[in-house]
Amino acid sequence: MGRAYNMADFVAAVLETFPELREDFEEDEGLPYLQIGYLATFAQRAKREGDWETYKRCVEIVDRFWRRADPELKNALGVSFLEHIDFRGPRGVRAWELLTPSLQEAWRAVNTGSEQGVNTSRRSRRGSR
């Protein structure tokens, strides 16, 4: 399976994929919760704008690292990414469908009892794309 990913691995992958986040990441170097928060905000903006390709790339990076994260990175991803994405609004169902099953499960675990809300009902799909 290989070694666990750490924050340095994650930052390198994010900046390779999304160089536009470099300034924010460098400004808060060594602050993993803030850095991952920038990616969450970036993903939320993509969702809001219906930029599904960008949103999907964010999800793919988080999923790849989530599955093999060391404890520090896994905690930071949970706190700073999964707690800060939501699935409300007209694009929420589509955004939820783009999460991998492992991230859906993790999101549910992290957000149990929160006010984040998720509407995964097929009936709510009207206008979600």
Secondary structure, DSSP 8 states (H G I E B T S, - for coil): ----B-HHHHHHHHHHH-GGGHHHHHHTTT-HHHHHHHHHHHHHHHHHHT-HHHHHHHHHHHHHHHHTB-HHHHHHHHHHTGGG--B-STTHHHHHHHS-HHHHHHHHHHTTT-S--B---GGGGTT--
